[in-house]
């Protein structure tokens, strides 16, 4: 009798332990994602899935028509409105004004930002479709440790140009949140802006960039 009661009690204990384990498992997985390096890739992957399926897709403003009748050429004497010093991954100093005459896709991001990671595949796909002679991509990393940003890009196989700020960000690039994207016309005027995650690899957005670059 005593042995029977002991076995029943032991089985009940195992059942309770199993229930407790199942109750705590979601919290343990949540903590694993939230407080470890897995946080960014896991959350970024989830958000990327939402973008791809259309379940969570931010509105992307289409670039407006260029404010001048014809695109401003790179040899024009007009002053480019943006003086934004940047550093290349190998430490070379460049300036956003060097891209005068091109449509410029400027994106502020960081390797620790899940929404930034989520929208990058779409940005890279768009980058590969555009004519580099007409449209330039300036991916500005806000990582305090540039090596982490470069390591993430290498893992993912991204080849778009990446830069790091060489000084304080100036308007219109001093956004309070990331990701943030600013589209500049050939003369440097802001043609569109979007703060937050978005899907940029769409026929409509590509056509808008091409129209702006004419």
Secondary structure as GFF3:
##gff-version 3
##sequence-region A 1 214
A	DSSP	alpha_helix	2	34	.	.	.	ID=ss1
A	DSSP	alpha_helix	38	53	.	.	.	ID=ss2
A	DSSP	beta_strand	85	88	.	.	.	ID=ss3
A	DSSP	beta_strand	93	95	.	.	.	ID=ss4
A	DSSP	three_ten_helix	96	99	.	.	.	ID=ss5
A	DSSP	beta_strand	103	109	.	.	.	ID=ss6
A	DSSP	alpha_helix	114	129	.	.	.	ID=ss7
A	DSSP	beta_strand	135	141	.	.	.	ID=ss8
A	DSSP	alpha_helix	146	156	.	.	.	ID=ss9
A	DSSP	beta_strand	162	165	.	.	.	ID=ss10
A	DSSP	beta_strand	180	184	.	.	.	ID=ss11
A	DSSP	beta_strand	190	195	.	.	.	ID=ss12
A	DSSP	alpha_helix	203	212	.	.	.	ID=ss13
###
